[in-house]
Amino acid sequence: MRQLIAGWLIVFGIFGAKQAVAEGELLDYTVRKLNEDASVNLAEEYKGQVLLVVNTASKCGFTGQYEGLEALHAKYSAQGFAVLGFPSADFGNQEFREEAAVADFCRTTYGVQFPMFAKARVRGDSADPFWKHLIAESGASPKWNFYKYLIGRDGKVINSYASFTGPESGTVVKQIEEALAQNPSS
């Protein structure tokens, strides 16, 4: 009987914890811009936009995806779309230590113009609060660098994509276009 009660407490505790996280607005976090002192509240800055949130790394086999991410950002930004990059060294320590080096690499090597934010922890118990919330909402934790989350105009996670799924993938592009066609209140 004790095991049964303990089991129910665990089940309700887990669901209760997820619900508590899910009740807050996913984007209601203030994050610092990459290599700057300035910070931005994601909910205020990107309200009503379609977002592709990506954990990036400068020294990874998937780093070439910066090019596709920048192309998506350039193509759809006028329609209310943004790529949000969060450099992370959580997987294989494949990011520069210094944010200035990350910013310089992204800008000079790939011409990155999409918003980049301070280095982030994106997995496990040490994940930054925004990432913990994103993982709870999506039900998917990044498995490696360049894991992607598509967020609709309503601030809800639409889908997540493994690192192997490039930003130019037909599935990703189709879902971005569908999300852009949605009214935020629908």
Backbone bond lengths (Angstrom), bond angles and torsions (degrees), N, CA, C in turn:
res aa  C-N    CA-C-N  psi(-1)  N-CA   C-N-CA  omega(-1)  CA-C   N-CA-C  phi
1 M - - - 1.446 - - 1.532 110.61 -
2 R 1.338 116.59 -42.14 1.460 119.94 178.23 1.529 110.68 -59.93
3 Q 1.349 116.31 -40.94 1.459 119.66 -179.91 1.527 110.67 -64.00
4 L 1.324 117.14 -39.57 1.453 121.50 179.07 1.528 110.60 -63.22
5 I 1.330 115.91 -46.20 1.471 119.61 178.67 1.522 110.45 -63.86
6 A 1.324 116.81 -43.99 1.467 120.57 179.03 1.527 110.23 -61.08
7 G 1.326 116.50 -40.28 1.466 120.89 178.18 1.515 111.59 -61.79
8 W 1.340 117.18 -43.42 1.465 120.90 178.73 1.528 110.81 -65.15
9 L 1.319 116.11 -39.32 1.469 119.06 178.68 1.526 111.02 -63.68
10 I 1.320 116.12 -39.64 1.460 119.76 178.70 1.525 110.15 -65.20
11 V 1.342 116.75 -46.95 1.459 120.46 -179.84 1.523 110.52 -59.58
12 F 1.336 116.94 -50.31 1.455 119.10 -179.36 1.522 111.64 -67.43
13 G 1.306 117.27 -33.06 1.467 120.65 177.61 1.511 111.62 -64.77
14 I 1.337 117.00 -43.09 1.461 120.91 -179.98 1.522 110.11 -65.09
15 F 1.343 116.17 -49.49 1.461 118.82 -179.20 1.521 110.68 -65.17
16 G 1.311 117.15 -37.57 1.459 120.55 178.67 1.512 111.33 -63.26
17 A 1.327 117.20 -41.36 1.459 120.90 -179.88 1.526 110.52 -65.64
18 K 1.330 116.74 -43.31 1.463 119.63 179.64 1.526 109.99 -63.76
19 Q 1.328 116.97 -41.55 1.450 120.23 -179.25 1.531 109.99 -64.10
20 A 1.315 117.09 -40.50 1.461 120.05 -179.96 1.524 110.71 -61.56
21 V 1.328 117.17 -40.73 1.460 120.59 178.17 1.522 109.50 -67.98
22 A 1.329 116.74 -42.43 1.456 121.31 -174.40 1.527 113.15 -70.20
23 E 1.326 118.36 -20.00 1.463 120.27 -177.88 1.518 112.31 -69.13
24 G 1.325 117.81 -32.17 1.457 120.64 179.21 1.520 110.53 -76.38
25 E 1.319 116.73 157.45 1.455 120.12 178.47 1.520 109.24 -69.18
26 L 1.309 116.29 129.58 1.456 122.69 -175.72 1.523 112.44 -54.49
27 L 1.310 117.21 -40.40 1.459 120.38 -174.29 1.522 114.15 -92.32
28 D 1.309 118.11 5.37 1.463 120.35 -176.04 1.532 111.44 -80.23
29 Y 1.320 114.96 64.39 1.460 122.36 178.83 1.521 108.27 -136.33
30 T 1.311 115.75 142.05 1.454 121.17 175.28 1.518 107.41 -99.69
31 V 1.326 115.15 126.19 1.462 121.19 -178.98 1.518 108.72 -127.81
32 R 1.299 115.06 151.63 1.459 120.97 -179.54 1.528 109.43 -86.02
33 K 1.319 115.69 141.31 1.461 121.00 176.25 1.525 109.19 -70.35
34 L 1.318 116.22 150.68 1.457 122.28 -178.91 1.522 111.05 -59.15
35 N 1.324 115.53 126.77 1.452 123.70 174.96 1.532 113.21 58.57
36 E 1.336 116.68 30.06 1.465 122.05 178.47 1.521 109.16 -137.30
37 D 1.324 115.35 162.71 1.458 120.31 173.27 1.521 111.11 -86.10
38 A 1.323 117.12 -19.28 1.469 122.07 -177.13 1.527 111.38 -69.15
39 S 1.318 115.27 142.13 1.459 121.67 177.02 1.516 109.30 -120.17
40 V 1.327 114.84 162.23 1.459 120.85 179.79 1.527 108.91 -139.81
41 N 1.332 115.65 139.97 1.458 119.91 172.16 1.521 105.87 -86.94
42 L 1.326 116.79 118.70 1.460 121.21 -175.28 1.526 112.08 -59.66
43 A 1.331 117.71 -39.48 1.473 121.54 -178.81 1.520 111.05 -64.10
44 E 1.321 116.57 -41.63 1.465 120.32 -179.47 1.531 111.19 -72.16
45 E 1.308 116.32 -43.72 1.465 121.29 -175.00 1.537 112.85 -72.45
46 Y 1.331 117.32 -34.51 1.466 120.21 -171.31 1.526 113.68 -119.95
47 K 1.320 117.17 18.50 1.467 121.64 179.80 1.530 110.31 -56.09
48 G 1.329 115.55 131.23 1.456 121.19 177.22 1.516 115.14 78.20
49 Q 1.329 117.66 4.71 1.456 120.64 179.32 1.526 110.65 -100.16
50 V 1.306 115.46 159.86 1.459 122.66 171.16 1.523 105.95 -92.34
51 L 1.325 115.97 130.85 1.468 120.63 -174.69 1.519 111.66 -124.23
52 L 1.304 115.74 144.19 1.456 122.10 169.44 1.525 105.76 -117.16
53 V 1.316 116.34 105.96 1.466 122.80 -178.14 1.526 107.72 -93.48
54 V 1.337 115.66 129.46 1.462 120.78 -173.66 1.518 110.27 -135.53
55 N 1.345 116.47 133.32 1.462 119.65 169.99 1.530 106.86 -88.92
56 T 1.310 115.86 121.04 1.462 121.22 -171.89 1.528 111.51 -110.10
57 A 1.316 114.85 166.87 1.468 121.89 175.69 1.522 108.21 -155.69
58 S 1.297 116.50 138.41 1.465 121.97 -173.76 1.524 114.09 -82.20
59 K 1.331 117.49 -18.14 1.470 119.79 -174.85 1.527 110.85 -123.89
60 C 1.321 116.27 49.94 1.460 122.46 -174.42 1.531 109.07 -122.69
61 G 1.302 116.67 157.30 1.453 120.79 175.79 1.519 112.86 -63.04
62 F 1.329 117.25 -20.12 1.463 121.62 179.90 1.537 112.65 -96.38
63 T 1.323 118.05 3.33 1.457 121.93 -175.09 1.523 112.31 -57.70
64 G 1.320 117.64 -28.85 1.463 121.41 177.04 1.522 113.06 -59.28
65 Q 1.332 117.59 -15.56 1.463 120.87 178.24 1.531 111.85 -66.64
66 Y 1.322 117.62 -15.94 1.467 119.57 174.85 1.530 110.23 -52.98
67 E 1.320 115.89 -39.72 1.463 120.65 -178.22 1.534 110.62 -61.26
68 G 1.323 117.30 -47.43 1.457 121.21 178.73 1.516 112.70 -67.36
69 L 1.322 116.72 -37.17 1.468 120.55 177.68 1.528 110.52 -63.51
70 E 1.333 116.04 -44.00 1.463 119.98 178.99 1.528 110.63 -64.84
71 A 1.331 117.35 -38.44 1.467 120.69 178.77 1.531 110.55 -64.00
72 L 1.327 117.74 -42.59 1.469 121.20 176.47 1.518 110.80 -60.93
73 H 1.318 115.46 -46.96 1.456 120.48 -178.63 1.534 110.45 -59.50
74 A 1.318 116.13 -46.35 1.465 120.33 -179.02 1.529 111.16 -65.16
75 K 1.320 117.16 -40.65 1.464 121.22 -176.21 1.534 112.86 -68.83
76 Y 1.337 117.23 -39.05 1.464 120.34 -170.88 1.529 115.17 -111.30
77 S 1.320 119.10 -2.26 1.469 119.48 -174.67 1.525 112.65 -62.18
78 A 1.308 118.17 -34.28 1.469 120.49 179.30 1.537 112.23 -67.63
79 Q 1.346 115.99 -16.13 1.462 120.96 179.66 1.536 112.04 -96.15
80 G 1.332 116.90 4.32 1.463 119.93 179.79 1.512 113.42 95.72
81 F 1.321 116.95 37.31 1.460 122.76 -180.00 1.517 109.36 -122.21
82 A 1.325 116.28 144.87 1.465 120.52 174.14 1.519 110.33 -146.65
83 V 1.304 115.38 142.38 1.459 122.29 168.03 1.514 105.48 -92.06
84 L 1.321 117.70 133.71 1.461 122.70 175.93 1.522 108.00 -117.57
85 G 1.330 116.73 115.79 1.453 121.55 -178.17 1.516 112.40 -100.25
86 F 1.325 115.09 134.49 1.462 122.33 178.05 1.525 108.63 -125.81
87 P 1.332 117.52 96.18 1.461 119.83 178.06 1.529 110.55 -59.07
88 S 1.323 115.32 141.66 1.458 119.85 -179.42 1.522 109.82 -147.78
89 A 1.308 115.06 145.18 1.458 121.00 175.66 1.530 110.39 -107.29
90 D 1.327 117.14 17.47 1.468 121.65 -175.76 1.523 113.67 -67.64
91 F 1.318 118.15 -22.86 1.463 120.71 -177.14 1.524 109.25 -117.11
92 G 1.303 115.98 106.86 1.451 121.24 177.14 1.517 114.66 67.41
93 N 1.346 116.96 14.21 1.461 120.81 179.75 1.531 110.95 48.41
94 Q 1.343 115.67 46.47 1.455 121.35 -173.69 1.535 113.46 -96.64
95 E 1.315 115.54 28.01 1.464 120.25 176.56 1.514 109.07 -125.91
96 F 1.334 115.94 147.01 1.459 120.60 176.86 1.525 109.67 -59.55
97 R 1.326 115.94 149.55 1.475 120.06 177.00 1.515 111.42 -67.80
98 E 1.303 115.88 -44.33 1.465 121.76 -174.46 1.522 110.83 -89.64
99 E 1.328 115.62 131.90 1.459 119.95 179.27 1.523 112.20 -63.65
100 A 1.326 117.38 -31.45 1.466 120.13 178.16 1.531 109.99 -60.85
101 A 1.315 116.73 -39.23 1.474 120.99 178.67 1.528 110.60 -66.94
102 V 1.332 117.18 -39.28 1.473 121.11 177.56 1.526 109.54 -62.49
103 A 1.325 116.34 -49.86 1.462 121.03 -178.15 1.526 110.90 -60.69
104 D 1.312 116.99 -44.95 1.456 121.51 -179.93 1.525 111.01 -63.40
105 F 1.317 116.86 -45.03 1.461 121.48 179.93 1.530 110.75 -60.18
106 C 1.325 116.87 -48.58 1.468 120.75 -177.92 1.522 111.84 -62.64
107 R 1.309 115.98 -42.80 1.459 121.28 -177.23 1.529 111.26 -71.40
108 T 1.336 117.65 -48.86 1.462 119.85 -173.25 1.530 113.26 -80.52
109 T 1.325 117.76 -33.28 1.459 120.10 -176.89 1.522 112.31 -85.14
110 Y 1.345 116.99 -39.18 1.467 120.42 -174.32 1.528 113.79 -121.77
111 G 1.299 118.45 1.15 1.463 120.89 179.17 1.516 113.75 62.30
112 V 1.320 116.29 32.26 1.467 120.92 -176.17 1.526 110.44 -63.39
113 Q 1.322 115.15 123.92 1.455 123.08 175.43 1.523 111.82 -115.88
114 F 1.340 116.78 -14.48 1.464 118.38 -179.86 1.524 109.90 -69.52
115 P 1.326 117.48 156.15 1.466 120.94 -176.65 1.528 112.64 -60.42
116 M 1.315 114.33 131.02 1.466 121.82 175.59 1.528 107.29 -121.12
117 F 1.317 114.88 143.39 1.450 120.39 -176.22 1.518 110.83 -119.51
118 A 1.324 115.42 171.55 1.462 121.89 -177.89 1.519 110.80 -54.72
119 K 1.318 114.62 152.42 1.463 119.26 177.15 1.529 109.20 -51.78
120 A 1.331 114.94 138.00 1.460 120.45 -173.54 1.520 111.29 -127.87
121 R 1.306 114.25 154.07 1.469 120.89 168.53 1.519 105.25 -95.72
122 V 1.327 116.73 127.46 1.460 120.43 -169.66 1.530 114.34 -120.76
123 R 1.329 116.99 6.98 1.467 117.38 -178.61 1.519 111.52 -147.66
124 G 1.312 113.97 156.60 1.460 121.49 174.71 1.517 114.09 69.88
125 D 1.311 114.10 -168.06 1.461 121.19 -178.03 1.527 112.61 -64.38
126 S 1.326 116.69 -23.95 1.467 119.58 -178.51 1.534 112.93 -90.10
127 A 1.338 117.36 4.96 1.466 120.16 179.85 1.525 110.12 -60.12
128 D 1.322 115.38 145.03 1.463 120.77 175.57 1.526 109.30 -62.29
129 P 1.339 118.09 153.04 1.471 121.06 -175.97 1.529 114.36 -53.22
130 F 1.337 118.13 -42.53 1.463 119.82 178.46 1.519 110.53 -59.23
131 W 1.320 116.97 -44.08 1.461 120.93 -178.17 1.522 111.41 -68.99
132 K 1.317 118.11 -37.58 1.474 119.97 175.54 1.524 109.96 -59.56
133 H 1.321 116.16 -43.99 1.464 120.99 179.89 1.533 110.57 -65.85
134 L 1.322 117.29 -43.60 1.462 121.92 178.83 1.524 111.05 -60.65
135 I 1.309 116.78 -42.75 1.469 121.31 178.82 1.526 110.47 -65.96
136 A 1.324 117.47 -42.51 1.473 120.93 178.68 1.525 110.85 -63.67
137 E 1.331 117.20 -42.80 1.467 121.24 -179.05 1.523 112.04 -67.15
138 S 1.307 116.83 -40.15 1.464 120.98 -175.18 1.524 112.42 -86.46
139 G 1.321 116.51 -24.78 1.462 119.89 -174.58 1.521 112.33 75.11
140 A 1.336 116.90 12.43 1.464 121.42 -177.74 1.519 110.02 -133.87
141 S 1.315 114.86 128.63 1.459 121.48 178.38 1.527 108.77 -101.04
142 P 1.326 117.66 142.40 1.472 118.21 178.39 1.522 110.44 -57.43
143 K 1.316 115.31 134.52 1.464 120.98 178.45 1.524 111.67 -95.72
144 W 1.343 116.03 -19.81 1.457 121.73 -179.74 1.525 107.99 -166.72
145 N 1.311 116.93 -176.62 1.461 122.27 176.97 1.528 110.31 -63.74
146 F 1.317 116.22 151.39 1.454 124.50 178.08 1.531 112.96 66.18
147 Y 1.326 115.30 33.45 1.461 121.05 169.55 1.525 105.19 -80.24
148 K 1.315 117.26 138.94 1.459 120.89 -170.76 1.525 111.84 -123.15
149 Y 1.346 115.55 144.32 1.470 122.52 176.83 1.518 107.76 -127.54
150 L 1.335 116.18 125.93 1.457 120.83 176.65 1.526 108.30 -97.90
151 I 1.322 115.74 125.44 1.462 122.77 -178.72 1.519 108.15 -117.23
152 G 1.327 115.74 130.57 1.458 121.18 -178.35 1.510 113.19 -78.85
153 R 1.321 115.01 174.95 1.463 121.94 -179.85 1.528 111.88 -59.75
154 D 1.330 115.84 -25.29 1.461 120.89 -179.55 1.524 112.64 -83.87
155 G 1.321 118.02 2.08 1.457 122.17 178.91 1.521 113.78 80.46
156 K 1.328 117.60 13.98 1.466 122.17 179.79 1.527 109.60 -104.89
157 V 1.332 115.22 146.32 1.459 120.30 178.21 1.528 109.27 -70.74
158 I 1.314 115.53 128.51 1.460 121.85 177.50 1.520 110.30 -91.26
159 N 1.337 115.68 -46.72 1.459 120.16 -177.34 1.520 109.18 -163.54
160 S 1.315 114.77 166.01 1.464 120.50 171.79 1.521 106.94 -129.68
161 Y 1.335 114.80 154.58 1.454 120.29 -174.25 1.529 109.61 -133.48
162 A 1.303 115.65 135.63 1.457 121.36 178.46 1.522 110.64 -66.02
163 S 1.293 115.22 162.63 1.464 122.13 -179.75 1.530 112.02 -56.40
164 F 1.321 116.84 -34.92 1.460 120.91 -178.70 1.525 112.45 -68.37
165 T 1.322 117.62 -19.42 1.460 121.38 178.09 1.517 108.41 -83.80
166 G 1.307 115.69 108.25 1.455 120.60 -177.92 1.516 111.71 -72.71
167 P 1.323 117.56 157.09 1.457 121.08 -179.06 1.529 112.95 -63.49
168 E 1.320 117.94 -22.89 1.462 121.14 179.90 1.531 112.01 -88.74
169 S 1.332 117.16 2.87 1.462 122.26 178.90 1.528 110.38 -55.39
170 G 1.315 116.10 140.41 1.461 120.95 178.57 1.515 112.49 -56.27
171 T 1.320 117.18 -37.96 1.470 121.11 179.42 1.522 110.90 -64.70
172 V 1.318 116.68 -46.35 1.465 120.93 -179.54 1.527 110.18 -62.96
173 V 1.319 117.04 -49.34 1.463 121.52 -178.23 1.524 110.38 -61.12
174 K 1.326 117.30 -44.54 1.465 121.13 -179.81 1.526 110.71 -60.55
175 Q 1.324 116.92 -44.64 1.462 119.58 -178.71 1.527 111.79 -69.62
176 I 1.315 117.98 -33.14 1.471 120.63 174.94 1.527 109.30 -64.18
177 E 1.312 116.24 -47.89 1.467 119.98 -179.20 1.528 111.87 -62.45
178 E 1.336 117.03 -40.08 1.471 120.44 176.98 1.521 110.56 -63.73
179 A 1.325 116.52 -41.82 1.466 120.73 179.97 1.524 111.24 -66.06
180 L 1.329 116.94 -38.81 1.462 120.61 178.85 1.534 111.14 -64.99
181 A 1.316 116.86 -28.39 1.471 121.36 -178.94 1.530 111.53 -77.93
182 Q 1.327 117.22 -14.54 1.457 121.57 -177.96 1.525 111.60 -79.75
183 N 1.319 115.11 141.64 1.462 122.47 173.28 1.516 106.72 -80.58
184 P 1.330 120.58 134.64 1.465 121.70 -177.53 1.529 113.86 -57.62
185 S 1.310 118.00 -25.74 1.469 119.73 -177.38 1.523 112.60 -91.05
186 S 1.343 117.97 -4.59 1.464 118.90 -178.62 1.502 112.39 -90.58
